Amino acid sequence: MALGKDKGKIVKFGGGVLKAQLVDDAGGTPTTIYDLGFVDEVGLTYTSETEDRQDETGNTVASLPGDTKVKLTGVFLQTDTELLDFLRDNTIGYYYRIYHKMTAKNAMNGKTQEFFGGIGVVKPMFEIKSKTKRIPFEINFLKNDSAISMTGLTTALGSAADTATVDAEKYYELVETTEV
């Protein structure tokens, strides 16, 4: 992902689509694909805590790695009974590879950005209010023990990238491609 200030990086109709592909708890053997529709206000949070250690004089002498949390949050732009049934019936005890098309075709510096999560757990939550058809979502990611190679993504998910690999001990892969 390119960093820096660039007005061309602002995408008016960003948000993209979200798809979940059922896998086992190791991120392998993909099966059913759920198209969760269009999403908005999507945020990727990567937080890695550290623990400071002090010596007998109170000076910090070490900063040890702690827990890492990776989370994808956002809002579903469409709510129907199919989505609500998925959140109720297919979240507890299930693991998913998550695909999120982050930008419109060739929107970011002429490239399409896509997120591939290796092992995601969809948090089962929703609240339906009158006059509101948008419900939030939260997906937490687990660190995978070995690399997760994904192929045939163009056909299976409609992705611009046909392959992606979430390296061992990682949570996700971000891919930039130029769509034709």
DRENTOR-305190 format. One line per field, with one value per residue: residue number from 1; residue in three letters; x, y, z of N, C-alpha, C, CB in turn. Coordinates in nm, 2 decimals. Atoms other than C-alpha are relative to their C-alpha. Glycine has a CB too. Layout:
i	NUM, ...
aa	ALA, ...
n.x	X, ...
n.y	Y, ...
n.z	Z, ...
ca.x	X, ...
ca.y	Y, ...
ca.z	Z, ...
c.x	X, ...
c.y	Y, ...
c.z	Z, ...
cb.x	X, ...
cb.y	Y, ...
cb.z	Z, ...
END
This chain:
i	1, 2, 3, 4, 5, 6, 7, 8, 9, 10, 11, 12, 13, 14, 15, 16, 17, 18, 19, 20, 21, 22, 23, 24, 25, 26, 27, 28, 29, 30, 31, 32, 33, 34, 35, 36, 37, 38, 39, 40, 41, 42, 43, 44, 45, 46, 47, 48, 49, 50, 51, 52, 53, 54, 55, 56, 57, 58, 59, 60, 61, 62, 63, 64, 65, 66, 67, 68, 69, 70, 71, 72, 73, 74, 75, 76, 77, 78, 79, 80, 81, 82, 83, 84, 85, 86, 87, 88, 89, 90, 91, 92, 93, 94, 95, 96, 97, 98, 99, 100, 101, 102, 103, 104, 105, 106, 107, 108, 109, 110, 111, 112, 113, 114, 115, 116, 117, 118, 119, 120, 121, 122, 123, 124, 125, 126, 127, 128, 129, 130, 131, 132, 133, 134, 135, 136, 137, 138, 139, 140, 141, 142, 143, 144, 145, 146, 147, 148, 149, 150, 151, 152, 153, 154, 155, 156, 157, 158, 159, 160, 161, 162, 163, 164, 165, 166, 167, 168, 169, 170, 171, 172, 173, 174, 175, 176, 177, 178, 179, 180
aa	MET, ALA, LEU, GLY, LYS, ASP, LYS, GLY, LYS, ILE, VAL, LYS, PHE, GLY, GLY, GLY, VAL, LEU, LYS, ALA, GLN, LEU, VAL, ASP, ASP, ALA, GLY, GLY, THR, PRO, THR, THR, ILE, TYR, ASP, LEU, GLY, PHE, VAL, ASP, GLU, VAL, GLY, LEU, THR, TYR, THR, SER, GLU, THR, GLU, ASP, ARG, GLN, ASP, GLU, THR, GLY, ASN, THR, VAL, ALA, SER, LEU, PRO, GLY, ASP, THR, LYS, VAL, LYS, LEU, THR, GLY, VAL, PHE, LEU, GLN, THR, ASP, THR, GLU, LEU, LEU, ASP, PHE, LEU, ARG, ASP, ASN, THR, ILE, GLY, TYR, TYR, TYR, ARG, ILE, TYR, HIS, LYS, MET, THR, ALA, LYS, ASN, ALA, MET, ASN, GLY, LYS, THR, GLN, GLU, PHE, PHE, GLY, GLY, ILE, GLY, VAL, VAL, LYS, PRO, MET, PHE, GLU, ILE, LYS, SER, LYS, THR, LYS, ARG, ILE, PRO, PHE, GLU, ILE, ASN, PHE, LEU, LYS, ASN, ASP, SER, ALA, ILE, SER, MET, THR, GLY, LEU, THR, THR, ALA, LEU, GLY, SER, ALA, ALA, ASP, THR, ALA, THR, VAL, ASP, ALA, GLU, LYS, TYR, TYR, GLU, LEU, VAL, GLU, THR, THR, GLU, VAL
n.x	0.08, -0.09, 0.02, -0.03, 0.12, 0.03, 0.15, 0.04, 0.03, 0.14, 0.09, 0.13, 0.09, -0.07, 0.07, -0.02, 0.08, -0.06, 0.04, -0.05, -0.02, -0.01, -0.13, -0.02, -0.07, -0.14, 0.01, -0.01, 0.12, 0.11, 0.12, 0.10, -0.03, 0.11, -0.02, 0.06, 0.05, -0.08, -0.04, -0.05, -0.07, -0.08, -0.13, -0.09, -0.08, -0.11, -0.05, -0.10, -0.03, -0.14, -0.01, -0.13, -0.06, -0.09, -0.10, 0.02, 0.00, 0.12, -0.03, 0.04, -0.12, 0.04, 0.14, 0.03, 0.12, 0.11, 0.11, 0.03, 0.14, 0.02, 0.14, 0.06, 0.13, 0.07, 0.14, 0.06, 0.09, 0.13, 0.04, 0.12, 0.01, -0.11, -0.11, 0.03, 0.00, -0.15, -0.06, 0.06, -0.02, -0.13, -0.12, -0.06, -0.07, -0.04, -0.12, 0.01, -0.10, 0.07, -0.04, 0.06, -0.05, -0.02, 0.02, 0.06, -0.09, -0.11, 0.03, -0.11, -0.12, 0.02, 0.00, 0.11, -0.05, 0.08, -0.04, 0.02, -0.02, -0.02, 0.09, 0.08, 0.12, 0.10, 0.07, 0.14, 0.07, 0.08, 0.12, 0.08, 0.08, 0.09, -0.06, -0.15, -0.03, -0.15, -0.05, -0.15, -0.06, -0.14, -0.07, -0.13, -0.09, -0.09, -0.13, -0.01, -0.12, -0.08, 0.05, 0.13, 0.00, 0.13, 0.00, 0.13, 0.07, 0.08, 0.12, 0.08, 0.04, 0.01, -0.11, -0.09, -0.12, 0.05, -0.06, -0.05, -0.06, -0.01, -0.12, 0.01, -0.01, 0.06, 0.14, 0.06, -0.09, 0.06, -0.05, 0.03, -0.01, 0.06, 0.11, 0.01
n.y	-0.12, -0.12, -0.10, -0.14, -0.09, 0.00, -0.02, 0.11, 0.12, -0.01, 0.08, -0.04, 0.11, 0.11, 0.08, 0.13, 0.12, 0.09, 0.14, 0.09, 0.14, 0.10, 0.08, 0.06, -0.09, -0.03, -0.08, 0.08, 0.07, -0.10, 0.05, -0.09, -0.14, -0.09, -0.14, -0.08, -0.12, -0.13, -0.05, -0.14, -0.04, 0.11, -0.04, 0.11, -0.04, 0.09, -0.05, 0.09, -0.05, 0.03, -0.01, -0.05, 0.06, -0.09, 0.06, -0.04, -0.14, -0.05, -0.03, 0.10, 0.06, 0.08, -0.01, 0.14, 0.01, 0.05, 0.05, -0.07, 0.01, -0.05, -0.01, -0.07, -0.05, -0.09, 0.00, 0.05, -0.10, 0.06, 0.10, 0.08, 0.12, 0.09, -0.05, 0.02, 0.15, 0.04, -0.05, 0.08, 0.15, 0.04, -0.07, 0.07, 0.13, 0.00, -0.08, -0.04, -0.08, -0.12, -0.08, -0.14, -0.09, -0.12, -0.12, 0.03, 0.05, -0.09, -0.13, -0.05, -0.01, 0.09, 0.14, 0.04, 0.06, 0.10, 0.06, 0.14, 0.04, 0.14, 0.07, -0.11, 0.04, -0.10, -0.02, 0.01, -0.12, -0.10, -0.06, -0.06, -0.11, -0.06, -0.11, 0.02, 0.13, 0.02, 0.06, 0.01, 0.14, 0.01, 0.13, 0.02, 0.09, 0.08, 0.02, 0.13, 0.07, 0.02, -0.09, 0.04, -0.04, -0.01, -0.01, 0.00, -0.10, -0.07, 0.07, 0.03, -0.11, -0.12, -0.08, -0.04, 0.09, 0.14, 0.08, -0.08, 0.09, -0.06, 0.06, 0.06, -0.09, -0.13, 0.00, -0.05, -0.04, -0.10, 0.02, -0.10, 0.05, -0.08, 0.08, -0.03
n.z	0.00, 0.01, -0.11, 0.04, 0.03, 0.14, 0.02, 0.09, -0.08, -0.06, 0.08, -0.03, -0.02, -0.06, -0.09, 0.06, -0.03, -0.10, 0.03, -0.10, 0.05, -0.11, -0.01, -0.13, -0.09, 0.04, 0.12, 0.12, 0.06, 0.02, 0.06, 0.04, 0.01, -0.04, 0.04, -0.10, 0.06, -0.01, -0.13, -0.01, -0.12, -0.04, -0.07, -0.04, -0.12, -0.04, -0.13, -0.06, -0.13, -0.05, -0.15, -0.04, -0.12, -0.06, -0.08, -0.14, -0.03, 0.06, 0.14, 0.09, 0.06, 0.10, 0.04, 0.05, 0.08, -0.06, 0.09, 0.13, 0.04, 0.13, 0.00, 0.11, -0.04, 0.10, 0.00, 0.11, 0.06, 0.03, -0.10, 0.03, -0.08, 0.03, -0.08, -0.14, -0.02, 0.00, -0.12, -0.11, 0.01, 0.06, -0.05, -0.12, 0.03, 0.14, 0.04, 0.14, 0.07, 0.02, 0.12, 0.00, 0.11, -0.07, 0.08, 0.13, 0.10, 0.04, -0.07, -0.08, 0.08, 0.12, -0.05, -0.08, -0.12, -0.05, -0.13, -0.01, -0.14, 0.00, -0.09, -0.06, -0.08, 0.01, -0.13, 0.02, -0.07, 0.07, -0.06, 0.11, -0.04, 0.10, 0.09, 0.02, 0.07, 0.00, -0.12, 0.00, -0.01, -0.06, 0.03, -0.06, 0.08, -0.08, 0.06, 0.06, -0.03, 0.12, 0.11, 0.07, 0.15, 0.06, 0.14, 0.07, -0.07, 0.10, 0.02, -0.13, -0.07, 0.09, -0.04, 0.10, -0.02, 0.01, -0.11, -0.12, -0.10, -0.13, -0.05, -0.13, -0.11, 0.03, -0.01, 0.13, 0.11, 0.08, 0.14, 0.09, 0.14, 0.10, 0.07, 0.14
ca.x	0.00, 0.15, 0.19, 0.20, -0.03, -0.20, -0.54, -0.56, -0.59, -0.93, -1.19, -1.54, -1.72, -1.49, -1.60, -1.62, -1.77, -1.72, -1.72, -1.66, -1.53, -1.59, -1.26, -1.14, -0.97, -0.63, -0.75, -0.75, -1.01, -1.23, -1.59, -1.90, -1.87, -2.10, -2.14, -2.21, -2.28, -2.16, -1.99, -1.89, -1.69, -1.45, -1.15, -0.86, -0.71, -0.37, -0.27, 0.04, 0.08, 0.42, 0.51, 0.78, 1.01, 1.20, 1.52, 1.55, 1.60, 1.28, 1.44, 1.28, 1.53, 1.32, 0.99, 0.86, 0.61, 0.26, -0.08, -0.15, -0.51, -0.62, -0.98, -1.19, -1.49, -1.75, -2.11, -2.32, -2.50, -2.77, -2.96, -3.19, -3.30, -3.03, -2.76, -2.93, -2.97, -2.59, -2.50, -2.73, -2.66, -2.31, -2.08, -2.04, -1.78, -1.71, -1.39, -1.37, -1.12, -1.23, -1.22, -1.27, -1.24, -1.11, -1.13, -1.31, -1.15, -0.81, -0.90, -0.59, -0.30, -0.45, -0.46, -0.73, -0.66, -0.79, -0.77, -0.74, -0.78, -0.65, -0.86, -1.14, -1.41, -1.72, -1.86, -2.23, -2.40, -2.68, -2.95, -3.23, -3.39, -3.68, -3.57, -3.21, -3.10, -2.73, -2.58, -2.22, -1.99, -1.67, -1.43, -1.14, -0.84, -0.64, -0.26, -0.21, 0.06, 0.16, 0.12, -0.23, -0.21, -0.52, -0.57, -0.85, -0.96, -1.08, -1.33, -1.43, -1.45, -1.45, -1.11, -0.87, -0.58, -0.61, -0.37, -0.27, -0.07, -0.11, 0.24, 0.29, 0.25, 0.05, -0.31, -0.38, -0.24, -0.31, -0.28, -0.26, -0.33, -0.42, -0.75, -0.79
ca.y	0.00, 0.33, 0.59, 0.97, 1.26, 1.23, 1.37, 1.09, 0.84, 0.97, 0.73, 0.88, 0.55, 0.33, 0.07, -0.23, -0.58, -0.84, -1.22, -1.50, -1.85, -2.13, -2.30, -2.52, -2.38, -2.39, -2.19, -2.48, -2.67, -2.38, -2.46, -2.25, -1.88, -1.62, -1.29, -1.05, -0.76, -0.40, -0.25, 0.10, 0.26, -0.04, -0.02, -0.26, -0.24, -0.40, -0.36, -0.52, -0.46, -0.44, -0.49, -0.27, -0.42, -0.22, -0.29, -0.24, 0.13, 0.17, 0.23, 0.06, -0.19, -0.40, -0.39, -0.74, -0.83, -0.89, -0.98, -0.89, -0.82, -0.79, -0.68, -0.58, -0.36, -0.18, -0.15, -0.36, -0.14, -0.39, -0.59, -0.87, -1.20, -1.39, -1.18, -1.19, -1.57, -1.60, -1.38, -1.59, -1.94, -1.94, -1.75, -1.93, -2.21, -2.12, -1.99, -1.80, -1.67, -1.31, -1.12, -0.74, -0.54, -0.22, 0.02, 0.05, -0.08, 0.10, 0.37, 0.40, 0.52, 0.31, 0.00, -0.20, -0.29, -0.61, -0.77, -1.14, -1.26, -1.61, -1.72, -1.49, -1.53, -1.33, -1.18, -1.27, -0.93, -0.72, -0.49, -0.40, -0.06, 0.10, 0.33, 0.18, -0.09, -0.07, -0.30, -0.31, -0.61, -0.72, -0.99, -1.10, -1.27, -1.56, -1.60, -1.90, -2.16, -2.22, -2.03, -2.02, -2.02, -1.91, -1.97, -1.93, -1.61, -1.44, -1.71, -1.79, -1.44, -1.20, -1.07, -0.88, -1.09, -1.46, -1.57, -1.45, -1.60, -1.52, -1.60, -1.82, -1.64, -1.36, -1.27, -1.12, -1.02, -0.69, -0.71, -0.43, -0.51, -0.33, -0.46, -0.48
ca.z	0.00, -0.10, 0.18, 0.16, 0.09, -0.25, -0.35, -0.61, -0.32, -0.21, -0.34, -0.35, -0.38, -0.17, 0.07, -0.16, -0.12, 0.15, 0.09, 0.34, 0.24, 0.49, 0.60, 0.88, 1.19, 1.02, 0.72, 0.48, 0.27, 0.15, 0.08, 0.07, -0.03, 0.13, -0.05, 0.23, -0.01, -0.01, 0.29, 0.41, 0.68, 0.68, 0.91, 0.95, 1.30, 1.38, 1.74, 1.89, 2.26, 2.44, 2.81, 2.95, 3.21, 3.46, 3.65, 4.03, 3.99, 3.79, 3.45, 3.16, 3.03, 2.80, 2.60, 2.54, 2.27, 2.39, 2.23, 1.87, 1.76, 1.41, 1.34, 1.04, 1.12, 0.91, 0.82, 0.59, 0.34, 0.27, 0.53, 0.44, 0.59, 0.42, 0.59, 0.92, 0.90, 0.82, 1.12, 1.35, 1.22, 1.06, 1.29, 1.62, 1.58, 1.21, 1.05, 0.72, 0.47, 0.43, 0.10, 0.10, -0.22, -0.07, -0.36, -0.69, -1.00, -1.06, -0.80, -0.59, -0.81, -1.10, -0.88, -0.71, -0.34, -0.20, 0.15, 0.20, 0.56, 0.63, 0.93, 1.03, 1.30, 1.24, 1.56, 1.58, 1.64, 1.50, 1.61, 1.38, 1.43, 1.25, 0.96, 0.97, 0.73, 0.80, 1.06, 1.18, 1.16, 1.33, 1.22, 1.43, 1.27, 1.41, 1.34, 1.11, 1.19, 0.83, 0.50, 0.34, -0.04, -0.22, -0.59, -0.84, -0.66, -0.98, -1.05, -0.69, -0.55, -0.85, -0.73, -0.95, -0.81, -0.90, -0.62, -0.27, 0.01, 0.38, 0.51, 0.82, 1.15, 0.98, 0.97, 0.62, 0.29, 0.11, -0.27, -0.52, -0.89, -1.21, -1.35, -1.72
c.x	0.09, -0.04, 0.03, -0.13, -0.02, -0.15, -0.06, -0.04, -0.13, -0.09, -0.14, -0.10, 0.07, -0.09, 0.00, -0.10, 0.07, -0.05, 0.08, 0.00, 0.02, 0.13, 0.00, 0.08, 0.15, 0.00, 0.00, -0.14, -0.12, -0.12, -0.10, 0.04, -0.13, 0.03, -0.08, -0.04, 0.10, 0.02, 0.05, 0.06, 0.09, 0.13, 0.07, 0.08, 0.10, 0.06, 0.09, 0.05, 0.15, -0.01, 0.13, 0.04, 0.10, 0.10, -0.03, 0.00, -0.12, 0.01, -0.05, 0.12, -0.04, -0.15, -0.03, -0.13, -0.12, -0.10, -0.01, -0.15, -0.02, -0.16, -0.04, -0.14, -0.06, -0.15, -0.05, -0.10, -0.13, -0.03, -0.12, 0.00, 0.11, 0.13, -0.02, 0.00, 0.15, 0.06, -0.05, 0.05, 0.14, 0.12, 0.06, 0.06, 0.04, 0.12, -0.02, 0.13, -0.09, 0.06, -0.07, 0.06, 0.00, -0.03, -0.07, 0.11, 0.10, -0.01, 0.12, 0.13, -0.01, 0.00, -0.12, 0.07, -0.10, 0.06, -0.04, 0.04, 0.01, -0.10, -0.08, -0.12, -0.09, -0.07, -0.15, -0.07, -0.08, -0.11, -0.07, -0.09, -0.09, 0.08, 0.15, 0.02, 0.15, 0.04, 0.15, 0.04, 0.14, 0.05, 0.14, 0.08, 0.09, 0.14, 0.00, 0.14, 0.09, -0.06, -0.13, 0.01, -0.14, 0.02, -0.14, -0.09, -0.09, -0.13, -0.09, -0.06, -0.02, 0.12, 0.08, 0.13, -0.05, 0.07, 0.04, 0.05, 0.01, 0.12, -0.02, 0.02, -0.06, -0.15, -0.07, 0.10, -0.08, 0.06, -0.04, 0.02, -0.06, -0.09, 0.00, -0.14
c.y	0.12, 0.10, 0.14, 0.07, 0.00, 0.01, -0.11, -0.12, 0.01, -0.06, 0.04, -0.12, -0.13, -0.08, -0.15, -0.11, -0.08, -0.14, -0.08, -0.14, -0.09, -0.08, -0.07, 0.09, 0.03, 0.08, -0.07, -0.05, 0.10, -0.07, 0.11, 0.15, 0.08, 0.14, 0.08, 0.14, 0.12, 0.05, 0.14, 0.01, -0.12, 0.04, -0.13, 0.05, -0.11, 0.06, -0.11, 0.07, -0.03, 0.01, 0.05, -0.06, 0.10, -0.07, 0.05, 0.15, 0.07, 0.05, -0.11, -0.06, -0.10, 0.03, -0.13, 0.00, -0.06, -0.05, 0.09, -0.03, 0.06, -0.01, 0.08, 0.04, 0.08, -0.01, -0.06, 0.10, -0.06, -0.10, -0.07, -0.13, -0.10, 0.04, -0.02, -0.15, -0.04, 0.04, -0.08, -0.14, -0.04, 0.08, -0.07, -0.14, -0.01, 0.09, 0.03, 0.07, 0.12, 0.07, 0.14, 0.08, 0.14, 0.13, -0.04, -0.03, 0.12, 0.13, 0.06, 0.00, -0.09, -0.14, -0.03, -0.07, -0.10, -0.06, -0.14, -0.04, -0.15, -0.08, 0.10, -0.06, 0.12, 0.01, 0.00, 0.12, 0.07, 0.05, 0.07, 0.11, 0.05, 0.11, -0.02, -0.14, -0.03, -0.05, -0.01, -0.14, 0.02, -0.14, 0.00, -0.10, -0.08, -0.01, -0.15, -0.06, -0.02, 0.09, -0.05, 0.06, 0.00, 0.02, 0.00, 0.11, 0.08, -0.07, -0.02, 0.13, 0.13, 0.10, 0.04, -0.08, -0.14, -0.08, 0.10, -0.10, 0.08, -0.08, -0.06, 0.10, 0.14, -0.02, 0.03, 0.03, 0.11, -0.01, 0.12, -0.05, 0.11, -0.08, 0.05, 0.00
c.z	0.00, 0.11, -0.05, -0.03, -0.15, -0.02, -0.08, 0.08, 0.06, -0.09, 0.05, 0.03, 0.05, 0.09, -0.05, 0.04, 0.10, -0.03, 0.11, -0.06, 0.12, -0.01, 0.14, 0.09, -0.03, -0.13, -0.13, -0.04, -0.01, -0.06, -0.04, 0.01, 0.03, -0.05, 0.09, -0.05, 0.02, 0.14, -0.01, 0.13, 0.05, 0.05, 0.03, 0.12, 0.03, 0.12, 0.06, 0.13, 0.04, 0.16, 0.03, 0.13, 0.06, 0.09, 0.15, 0.03, -0.07, -0.14, -0.09, -0.08, -0.11, -0.03, -0.07, -0.08, 0.08, -0.10, -0.12, -0.03, -0.13, -0.02, -0.13, 0.04, -0.11, 0.01, -0.13, -0.06, -0.04, 0.11, -0.05, 0.08, -0.02, 0.08, 0.14, 0.04, 0.01, 0.13, 0.12, 0.00, -0.05, 0.05, 0.12, -0.03, -0.15, -0.02, -0.15, -0.05, -0.04, -0.12, 0.01, -0.11, 0.06, -0.08, -0.13, -0.10, -0.04, 0.07, 0.07, -0.09, -0.12, 0.04, 0.08, 0.13, 0.05, 0.13, 0.00, 0.14, 0.00, 0.08, 0.08, 0.08, 0.00, 0.13, -0.03, 0.07, -0.11, 0.08, -0.11, 0.07, -0.11, -0.07, -0.02, -0.06, 0.00, 0.14, 0.00, 0.00, 0.06, -0.03, 0.06, -0.07, 0.09, -0.08, -0.05, 0.02, -0.12, -0.11, -0.06, -0.14, -0.05, -0.15, -0.06, 0.06, -0.10, -0.03, 0.12, 0.06, -0.08, 0.03, -0.12, 0.00, 0.00, 0.11, 0.11, 0.10, 0.13, 0.06, 0.14, 0.11, -0.03, 0.00, -0.14, -0.10, -0.07, -0.14, -0.08, -0.14, -0.09, -0.07, -0.14, -0.05
cb.x	-0.10, -0.02, 0.08, 0.10, 0.02, 0.06, -0.02, 0.10, 0.11, -0.03, 0.02, -0.06, -0.07, 0.12, -0.15, 0.13, -0.03, -0.04, 0.04, -0.07, 0.11, -0.12, 0.12, 0.07, -0.01, 0.07, 0.11, 0.10, -0.03, 0.05, -0.07, -0.12, 0.06, -0.03, -0.05, 0.09, -0.13, -0.07, 0.10, -0.12, -0.10, 0.02, -0.03, 0.09, -0.09, 0.10, -0.12, 0.12, -0.09, 0.11, -0.03, -0.02, 0.07, -0.08, 0.14, 0.11, 0.13, -0.05, 0.15, -0.10, 0.08, 0.01, -0.02, -0.01, 0.03, -0.07, -0.13, 0.09, -0.09, 0.07, -0.06, 0.00, 0.00, 0.04, -0.06, -0.08, 0.07, 0.01, -0.03, 0.00, -0.14, 0.04, 0.03, -0.14, -0.07, 0.07, -0.03, -0.15, -0.10, -0.01, -0.05, -0.11, -0.09, -0.12, 0.13, -0.12, 0.06, -0.01, -0.03, 0.02, -0.09, 0.13, 0.14, -0.09, -0.07, 0.01, -0.11, 0.02, 0.12, 0.11, 0.13, -0.09, 0.03, -0.02, -0.07, 0.08, -0.11, 0.13, 0.07, -0.06, 0.05, -0.10, 0.05, -0.06, 0.10, -0.05, 0.05, -0.09, 0.09, -0.13, -0.02, 0.07, -0.05, 0.08, -0.07, 0.05, 0.01, 0.00, 0.01, -0.01, 0.08, -0.06, 0.11, -0.03, -0.02, 0.00, 0.11, -0.12, 0.10, -0.08, 0.08, -0.07, 0.09, 0.08, 0.03, 0.09, 0.10, -0.13, 0.09, 0.04, 0.07, 0.04, 0.13, -0.12, 0.14, -0.13, 0.12, 0.11, 0.14, 0.04, -0.05, -0.10, 0.04, 0.02, -0.05, 0.08, -0.07, 0.11, -0.13, 0.08
cb.y	0.00, 0.07, -0.03, 0.00, 0.14, -0.13, 0.14, -0.03, -0.02, 0.15, -0.15, 0.08, -0.03, 0.05, 0.05, -0.05, -0.07, 0.05, -0.04, 0.01, -0.01, -0.09, 0.09, -0.14, -0.06, -0.13, 0.10, -0.11, -0.12, 0.12, -0.10, -0.01, 0.04, 0.00, 0.02, 0.01, 0.04, 0.11, -0.09, 0.10, 0.03, -0.09, 0.08, -0.04, 0.02, -0.02, 0.03, -0.03, -0.06, 0.09, -0.14, 0.16, -0.14, 0.10, 0.04, -0.07, 0.06, 0.12, 0.03, 0.06, -0.08, -0.15, 0.13, -0.10, -0.08, 0.10, -0.01, -0.04, 0.06, -0.08, 0.06, -0.08, 0.08, -0.05, 0.15, -0.14, 0.06, -0.07, 0.07, -0.04, -0.07, 0.00, 0.15, 0.06, -0.08, 0.07, 0.14, 0.01, -0.05, 0.01, 0.14, -0.01, -0.11, 0.03, -0.08, 0.10, -0.07, 0.09, -0.07, 0.07, -0.01, 0.01, 0.06, 0.13, -0.04, 0.01, -0.02, -0.09, -0.02, 0.03, -0.03, -0.11, 0.11, -0.11, 0.08, -0.08, 0.05, -0.03, -0.10, 0.09, -0.04, -0.02, 0.13, -0.13, 0.09, -0.07, 0.11, -0.11, 0.12, 0.05, 0.13, 0.00, 0.01, 0.13, -0.13, 0.07, -0.06, 0.04, -0.02, -0.03, 0.07, -0.14, 0.03, 0.00, -0.13, -0.15, 0.01, 0.06, -0.09, 0.12, -0.12, -0.13, 0.09, 0.02, -0.14, -0.07, 0.03, 0.07, -0.08, 0.15, 0.03, -0.05, -0.07, 0.09, -0.06, -0.01, 0.09, -0.11, 0.01, 0.04, 0.11, 0.11, -0.11, 0.14, -0.13, 0.13, -0.14, 0.07, 0.02, -0.10
cb.z	0.12, -0.14, 0.12, -0.11, 0.06, -0.07, -0.06, -0.10, 0.10, 0.03, 0.01, -0.11, -0.13, 0.07, 0.01, 0.03, -0.13, 0.14, -0.14, 0.13, -0.11, 0.01, -0.02, -0.01, 0.14, -0.02, 0.01, 0.02, 0.09, -0.08, 0.10, 0.10, -0.14, 0.15, -0.15, 0.12, 0.06, -0.09, 0.07, -0.02, 0.10, -0.12, 0.12, -0.12, 0.12, -0.12, 0.10, -0.09, 0.11, -0.06, 0.07, 0.02, -0.04, 0.09, -0.04, 0.08, -0.06, 0.08, -0.02, -0.10, 0.10, 0.03, -0.10, 0.12, -0.13, 0.09, 0.08, -0.11, 0.11, -0.11, 0.12, -0.14, 0.13, -0.14, 0.01, 0.03, -0.13, -0.14, 0.13, -0.16, -0.02, -0.15, -0.03, 0.04, -0.11, -0.12, 0.02, -0.01, -0.10, -0.15, 0.04, 0.12, 0.03, -0.09, 0.03, -0.01, -0.13, 0.12, -0.14, 0.14, -0.13, 0.07, -0.03, -0.04, -0.13, -0.15, 0.09, 0.13, 0.08, -0.10, 0.08, -0.07, 0.11, -0.10, 0.12, -0.11, 0.09, 0.05, 0.10, -0.10, 0.15, -0.12, 0.07, 0.04, 0.06, -0.13, 0.11, -0.06, 0.06, 0.06, 0.06, 0.14, -0.15, -0.03, 0.03, 0.13, -0.14, 0.15, -0.16, 0.15, -0.11, 0.02, 0.10, -0.15, 0.06, -0.05, -0.11, 0.08, -0.07, 0.06, -0.06, 0.01, 0.07, -0.13, -0.06, 0.10, 0.10, 0.03, 0.10, 0.01, 0.13, -0.13, -0.05, 0.06, -0.04, 0.09, 0.01, 0.02, 0.05, -0.15, 0.10, 0.03, -0.10, 0.07, -0.06, 0.02, -0.02, -0.09, 0.07, -0.09
END
